Amino acid sequence: SGGTGPGTLALLSTSYSADEGVGALTVTVARTGGSDGDATVKYETASGTAKTKQDFTARTGTLSWAAGNQDPKTIEIAIKNDKLKEKDETFTVKLSKATGAGLGANSAKVTINDNDTPGCGSPLAAPAQLQARGQSDSEIRLAWADASTAASELRIERREPGGTFQEIASLAAGVQSFTDSGLPGGATFQYRVSAVGTDGVSAASAIAAGATDGVAAPCDDANALCLDGGRFEASVEWHRLAAADDGPKRMMLPEASRSGLFSSSRSSDPQLLVNMVDGCKVNGHHWLYFAAVTDVEHTVKVRDTLTGRTWARFNPAGSVPAPVRDVEAFSCQ
């Protein structure tokens, strides 16, 4: 029998499990130990790793029992079925503010089990077309193309040339830019981005180099090219040791003040061409072109001597870089 007294209102179970494709989950609330008088209890759902609108439909309300009624009451919660492979996710059903009866077990954890499988031959893709541009003497802005739709997170890593990569930021999937701030002026950094999903971490993107603004000073580096009447200072850092008497070489092209060549050593043939073009009347920018015929690891840097703004591009060892045409390299302002 139900016994005497008002009884207790409680969840019949404190743990539920449902597949994504179940449609709806039924949670039961029982009145036990007595049914004297009317009784009510409020209920609500609370997000955990499972989110409302995305994984389930939020529910709030009040359950009521008349005097003498001890029948169990139920709460129907719609479970959404997405097409992404993901980890099992959870949310909570809670009871509160019981009237006319005591309150027993008042919280139940619900686990939504994923029912999707990854597509055959569809590994998690890394972000593509990563670019890094200096924005000031303390900021570098990164931009990239979308990663795999299965990604749930993006990781940004940074290193100084010759150093090791360290994670500096974690972003939500779908974000396509990030500004690295608080950096020292006149410094070069290398970046890469990877995608994170249920099955692990993607390969890293190609490495991109960016530089904060340096000093606004005349071109005076003995190993640099002073292009366009000294407006731009172009230099190349070859990432390999060379003999003291066999250092890098730079060569201005005869009758071409905006172009020059670089070699990784004084005894080598020219390996890299840098060319500046005045596009101020076209789009308000100085354009930068370069092409290389070497797979030696190197970083190309071009500094605007009037503003200190520095353009940088990194090439890893064993890879011949594709020709570059950047028509927004430097503002004419």
C-alpha positions in Angstrom: 0.0 0.0 0.0 1.0 3.6 -0.3 1.2 4.2 3.4 0.0 7.2 5.3 1.3 10.8 5.2 2.2 13.0 2.3 5.0 10.8 1.0 8.1 11.7 -0.9 8.6 12.9 -4.5 11.8 11.6 -6.2 13.3 10.6 -9.5 12.8 6.9 -10.2 16.4 6.6 -11.4 19.4 9.0 -11.1 21.0 7.8 -14.4 19.6 7.5 -17.9 21.1 6.7 -21.3 19.7 7.3 -24.7 21.0 7.0 -28.3 20.8 10.0 -30.6 18.2 8.3 -32.8 15.8 7.4 -29.9 13.6 10.4 -30.6 12.6 11.1 -27.0 13.7 10.1 -23.5 11.2 9.4 -20.7 12.2 10.4 -17.1 9.9 9.1 -14.3 9.1 10.8 -11.0 7.4 8.7 -8.3 5.4 9.6 -5.1 6.1 7.0 -2.5 5.5 6.5 1.2 2.1 8.2 1.4 -0.4 10.2 -0.6 -2.2 12.4 1.9 -3.0 15.8 0.4 -2.0 17.5 -2.8 1.7 17.6 -3.8 3.7 19.4 -6.6 7.4 19.5 -7.7 9.2 21.6 -10.3 11.5 20.2 -12.8 14.1 21.5 -15.3 16.9 20.3 -17.6 20.4 21.7 -17.4 23.1 21.6 -20.1 26.4 19.8 -19.6 28.5 18.7 -22.5 25.2 18.2 -24.3 23.7 21.5 -25.2 20.1 22.6 -25.6 18.8 23.2 -29.1 21.9 21.3 -30.4 21.6 18.0 -28.6 18.3 18.0 -26.7 15.2 20.2 -26.2 15.1 22.0 -22.8 12.2 21.2 -20.6 10.9 23.0 -17.5 7.5 22.6 -15.7 5.6 21.4 -12.7 4.3 17.9 -11.9 1.2 17.6 -9.7 -0.5 14.9 -7.6 -4.0 15.1 -6.1 -4.7 13.9 -2.6 -4.8 10.1 -2.7 -2.9 9.9 -6.0 0.3 7.9 -6.0 0.7 7.3 -9.8 4.1 8.0 -11.3 4.5 11.1 -13.5 6.8 11.3 -16.6 8.8 14.0 -18.3 9.4 13.6 -22.1 12.6 15.1 -23.4 13.3 15.3 -27.2 16.8 14.0 -28.2 18.2 15.5 -31.3 20.1 13.4 -33.9 23.0 15.2 -35.7 25.3 13.7 -38.3 28.6 14.4 -36.6 30.8 11.7 -35.0 31.4 12.9 -31.4 32.0 11.7 -27.9 29.0 10.7 -25.7 27.5 13.9 -24.1 25.5 14.5 -20.9 22.9 16.8 -19.4 21.0 16.8 -16.1 17.3 16.6 -15.1 16.7 18.3 -11.7 13.7 18.5 -9.3 13.2 21.4 -6.9 10.6 23.2 -4.7 8.4 20.3 -3.7 5.2 21.3 -1.9 2.8 19.0 0.1 5.4 16.2 0.2 9.1 15.6 0.9 11.8 15.7 -1.8 13.9 12.6 -2.4 16.4 11.9 -5.2 16.3 15.1 -7.2 19.0 14.9 -9.9 19.5 12.5 -12.8 22.4 12.4 -15.3 21.4 11.7 -18.9 24.0 10.4 -21.3 23.4 10.8 -25.0 25.2 8.1 -27.0 26.5 9.0 -30.4 25.2 6.9 -33.3 27.3 8.2 -36.1 30.4 6.6 -37.7 33.1 8.4 -39.6 33.0 8.3 -43.4 35.5 5.8 -45.0 38.6 7.6 -46.1 37.6 10.9 -44.5 40.4 11.8 -42.0 40.3 15.0 -40.0 41.6 17.8 -42.3 44.0 20.5 -41.1 43.2 24.1 -41.8 44.6 25.3 -45.1 46.1 28.5 -46.6 47.4 29.8 -43.3 48.8 33.4 -43.5 50.4 35.6 -40.9 50.6 39.4 -41.2 52.1 42.0 -38.8 49.5 44.5 -37.6 51.6 46.7 -35.3 54.8 46.5 -33.2 53.1 44.0 -30.9 50.5 42.1 -33.0 50.4 39.5 -35.8 47.1 38.5 -37.3 46.6 34.9 -38.6 44.0 33.8 -41.1 43.2 30.4 -42.7 40.6 28.5 -44.6 38.0 26.1 -43.0 39.1 22.9 -41.5 37.2 19.6 -41.6 33.5 19.8 -40.6 34.2 17.1 -38.1 36.5 19.4 -36.1 35.3 20.5 -32.6 38.3 22.7 -31.8 41.3 24.5 -33.4 44.7 24.8 -31.8 47.2 27.6 -32.5 50.9 27.0 -32.0 53.8 29.5 -32.2 57.6 29.3 -32.1 60.5 31.6 -32.5 62.8 30.6 -35.5 64.9 27.6 -34.3 62.7 27.0 -31.3 59.9 24.6 -30.5 56.2 25.0 -31.1 54.0 25.8 -28.1 50.2 26.0 -28.0 49.1 29.6 -27.4 45.3 29.4 -28.1 42.4 27.1 -28.4 39.5 28.3 -30.6 36.0 27.0 -31.4 35.6 25.1 -34.7 34.7 27.4 -37.6 36.8 30.4 -36.5 39.0 31.5 -39.3 41.3 34.2 -37.8 43.3 35.0 -34.6 45.4 38.0 -33.5 48.5 37.2 -31.5 49.2 40.2 -29.3 51.7 41.3 -26.6 54.7 40.5 -28.8 58.0 42.3 -28.9 58.6 44.7 -31.8 60.8 43.8 -34.8 60.4 40.1 -34.1 59.6 37.1 -36.4 57.5 34.2 -35.3 56.3 31.0 -37.0 52.8 29.6 -36.6 50.8 26.5 -37.4 47.2 25.4 -36.8 45.6 22.0 -36.3 42.1 20.7 -35.9 40.8 18.6 -33.0 38.0 16.1 -33.3 36.6 13.0 -31.6 39.1 10.8 -33.2 42.2 12.9 -32.3 44.2 15.7 -33.8 44.8 16.5 -37.5 48.2 17.0 -39.0 49.4 20.6 -38.6 48.9 23.1 -41.3 51.8 24.5 -43.3 53.9 26.8 -41.3 53.4 30.6 -41.8 55.8 33.3 -40.7 54.8 36.7 -39.5 56.7 39.7 -38.1 55.8 42.6 -35.9 56.7 46.1 -37.0 60.4 47.0 -36.7 62.0 50.4 -36.6 61.4 53.0 -39.2 65.0 53.5 -40.2 67.0 53.6 -43.5 68.1 50.4 -45.2 71.7 49.8 -44.0 72.0 46.0 -43.6 75.1 44.8 -45.5 73.4 41.5 -46.4 70.1 43.1 -47.5 68.8 44.5 -50.8 67.8 48.2 -50.7 64.9 48.3 -53.2 62.9 51.1 -54.7 65.4 53.8 -53.8 65.9 52.4 -50.3 62.2 52.4 -49.4 62.2 48.6 -48.8 64.9 46.5 -47.2 64.8 42.8 -48.3 66.7 40.1 -46.5 66.9 36.3 -46.4 67.8 34.2 -43.4 69.1 30.8 -44.6 68.5 28.2 -41.8 71.7 26.3 -42.2 75.2 26.8 -40.9 77.7 28.2 -43.4 81.5 28.6 -43.3 82.6 32.0 -42.1 84.0 32.8 -45.5 81.1 31.4 -47.4 78.2 33.6 -46.2 75.0 34.5 -48.1 75.2 36.8 -51.1 72.8 39.5 -52.4 72.9 41.1 -55.9 71.0 44.1 -57.2 69.9 43.7 -60.8 71.4 46.2 -63.2 69.0 49.0 -64.2 66.3 47.4 -62.0 66.1 49.3 -58.7 63.1 47.4 -57.4 64.5 43.9 -58.0 67.3 41.8 -56.6 68.7 38.3 -56.2 69.9 36.2 -53.2 72.1 33.2 -52.9 72.6 31.0 -49.9 76.4 31.3 -50.2 78.9 33.5 -52.1 79.9 30.6 -54.3 76.3 29.6 -55.4 74.2 30.8 -58.3 71.3 33.1 -57.6 68.5 31.1 -55.9 65.8 33.7 -55.0 64.4 36.8 -56.7 62.6 39.6 -54.9 60.7 42.3 -56.8 58.7 45.3 -55.6 56.0 46.9 -57.7 54.4 50.3 -57.2 50.7 49.6 -57.3 49.6 52.7 -55.4 47.5 54.0 -58.3 45.8 50.6 -58.7 44.9 49.6 -55.2 46.8 51.8 -52.8 49.5 49.2 -52.1 53.1 48.3 -53.0 53.1 44.8 -54.4 55.7 42.1 -53.6 56.8 39.2 -55.8 59.3 36.6 -55.1 60.3 33.2 -56.7 62.9 30.7 -55.6 64.8 27.7 -57.1 66.0 26.2 -53.8 64.7 23.7 -51.2 67.0 25.1 -48.5 65.0 26.2 -45.4 64.8 30.0 -45.3 62.8 33.0 -44.2 62.3 36.0 -46.5 61.7 39.4 -44.8 60.9 42.8 -46.4 60.8 45.9 -44.2 59.2 49.2 -45.1 61.8 51.6 -44.0 59.3 54.5 -43.6 56.8 52.6 -41.3 58.7 49.6 -40.0 56.0 47.3 -41.2 57.7 43.9 -42.0 56.5 41.2 -44.4 57.7 37.7 -43.8 57.5 34.3 -45.5 58.9 30.9 -44.2 59.9 27.9 -46.4 60.7 24.6 -44.8 63.6 22.4 -45.8 63.1 20.1 -48.7 60.3 22.2 -50.2 60.6 24.5 -53.2 58.3 27.5 -52.5 55.6 28.4 -55.0 56.0 31.9 -56.6 54.4 34.6 -54.4 52.4 37.6 -55.6 51.1 39.7 -52.8 49.3 42.8 -54.0 48.6 44.0 -50.5 52.1 43.6 -49.1 52.5 47.3 -48.0 50.1 50.2 -47.8 51.0 53.3 -49.7 49.7 55.5 -46.9 
